[in-house]
Amino acid sequence: MSRPRVLLADDHTLILDALEQMLAKDCEVVGKVSDGRALVVAFTQLRPDVVVLDVTMPLLNGLDAARQIRHRAPDAKIVFVSMNEEPDIAAEAFRAGASAYLSKRSAGSELLAALKEVLNGRSYITPLITENLLGTLLHSGGQHDATPLTERQREILQLLAEGRSMKEVAGLLDLTPSTIAFHKYRMMEQLNVKSTAELIQYAVRHRIV
């Protein structure tokens, strides 16, 4: 039986290398990327059996990258490995299409066990946050107060919140600066904020960046 093909995404090279070494015996690591936009492109090109990614990444965060991947491939297997153990973040990851959520404090054997569960069509949540996560899901009824922003707006907002100019954002997204400006001021209108600083504060509160 062939080894599962895994695509890794994390903005820390040491973590990527450690994950690759950890999985080398049991999996074929077909690619390593360091930002969410590169992840979506790599997934489209490589079509791995499983994606292992972090929540926090530049250019496009892991949650939005997962949404884009699941939009392209509804059956994609997505495993988050994050420093963030907040139950609401884990719950959001599952709403974004995650198959598993682990902490970076988890043992390597737990990651391998999670991959096995996911490849067999099941979900996995690290015991480090399971109890609190269940409470979060029950409290919210499994629902989420979704941001009113579109996928494109969220992409633009993350890049702006990372300190990039409208010209830089336009270049990254292959759009014109005037289109970026339109989206920016449209977001401000939708969210009823009066300044760029308030817009960035919104991005932080809603974990877009």
Beta strands, then each sheet from edge to edge (+ up, - down):
strand 1: 5-9
strand 2: 28-33
strand 3: 50-53
strand 4: 78-82
strand 5: 100-103
strand 6: 124-125
sheet 1: 2+ 1+ 3+ 4+ 5+ 6+
end
